[in-house]
Amino acid sequence: MSGRARLMWDEAVTGYDFGPDHPMDPVRLTLTRRLVDAFGLDREVDVVSAKPAGESTLRLVHRADYVEAVKAASADPGAADPAYGLGTVDDPAFAGMHEVSALIAGQSVGAAEAVWHGEALHAVNFAGGLHHAMPGGASGFCVYNDASLAIARLLELGAERVAYIDVDVHHGDGVQAAFWEDPRVLTISLHEHPRTLFPQTGWPEETGAAGPGEGSAANVALPAGTGDAGWLRAFHAVVPELLADFRPQVLVTQHGADTHFEDPLAHLAVSLDAQRAVQVACHDLAHEYADGKWVALGGGGYAVVEVVPRSWTHLVAIAAGRAIEPTAVIPEGWRQEVFARTRQLAPARMTDGRWPVPYADWETGYDPADRLDQAVLATRRAVFPLRGLLA
């Protein structure tokens, strides 16, 4: 794997806190950072804090009136304007919301800059991946869309082709919307079917704006209940061929951990071991198609003890070139800290006991009666011909 990588981290990102009853619990970030340290990965990467995204950076994606609305809600949460998605059940306003959201965005932008300038081959911001925020509004626990901002900065720096892969259980709708008309950005999202999950978008027919943007978006809408074999089959049936055709200069990936079978907000049945397998695949695809230039982000994930820290620690380890064996025992000190912070028992190993994860390549054949295969074929038929590929 790669040599030295960069981990974007500032303790203040844990201030992204919608309150004690909200599923986006910032303890997931703290526990991930502590598990990274417990495995000694902090010595294998450069841990760097970037400055918050400023006005000009935020406006690469977000409307000026929306940024002002976030600032106003940040200063006075009681004045939050629901017309901008603020002060809602999903996105309650809180003091300092603008500052911490801009800080998280700044980490992803900083990661993109470091990779583009050759300061790091890989960079990880597991506090990022807030992919639902729209140019003019908050959505789905996301205030500023750091993934879109990182991509926009890459374009501003001169990138001509950036590929974005989103494997969160929810559709990467905000990133798709930001680049809907831009052929320089290829967005690929694998997510639970919009019939059964927020944000009810990400149908295979969503392929980019007519004209230059056509064929620049690909969506794989997975049936509820999809497990490891189907998830990996779908990923490998769509992503590598599209990347081979697009030839990205940088690969940006979003690794929401909420595809897991223990996640309380969704309905896929993916294991930690399959999540790790996709992380390895993204690393390898970055080397195969983007000269190794890889920006990896976090995302959703609401099993904040059992799943998120292990998944994103695997991600950091893979980026660092020091992949952790799935069977590795988790250090006891971390498990004790988990109990002290949450009164929950922590997992003992870095696996769900499903490694290695078997799956069938698309080339082995298509089963017309299988709902997973139907979903994959729908995506291939919608997007591949637009790019001159065989469905």
Secondary structure as GFF3:
##gff-version 3
##sequence-region A 1 391
A	DSSP	beta_strand	5	8	.	.	.	ID=ss1
A	DSSP	three_ten_helix	11	15	.	.	.	ID=ss2
A	DSSP	alpha_helix	27	38	.	.	.	ID=ss3
A	DSSP	three_ten_helix	41	43	.	.	.	ID=ss4
A	DSSP	beta_strand	45	48	.	.	.	ID=ss5
A	DSSP	alpha_helix	55	58	.	.	.	ID=ss6
A	DSSP	alpha_helix	64	75	.	.	.	ID=ss7
A	DSSP	three_ten_helix	77	79	.	.	.	ID=ss8
A	DSSP	three_ten_helix	82	84	.	.	.	ID=ss9
A	DSSP	alpha_helix	97	116	.	.	.	ID=ss10
A	DSSP	beta_strand	122	125	.	.	.	ID=ss11
A	DSSP	alpha_helix	146	156	.	.	.	ID=ss12
A	DSSP	beta_strand	162	166	.	.	.	ID=ss13
A	DSSP	alpha_helix	173	178	.	.	.	ID=ss14
A	DSSP	beta_strand	185	192	.	.	.	ID=ss15
A	DSSP	beta_strand	217	222	.	.	.	ID=ss16
A	DSSP	alpha_helix	228	246	.	.	.	ID=ss17
A	DSSP	beta_strand	250	254	.	.	.	ID=ss18
A	DSSP	alpha_helix	272	289	.	.	.	ID=ss19
A	DSSP	beta_strand	294	297	.	.	.	ID=ss20
A	DSSP	alpha_helix	308	320	.	.	.	ID=ss21
A	DSSP	alpha_helix	332	342	.	.	.	ID=ss22
A	DSSP	three_ten_helix	362	364	.	.	.	ID=ss23
A	DSSP	alpha_helix	371	383	.	.	.	ID=ss24
A	DSSP	three_ten_helix	384	387	.	.	.	ID=ss25
###
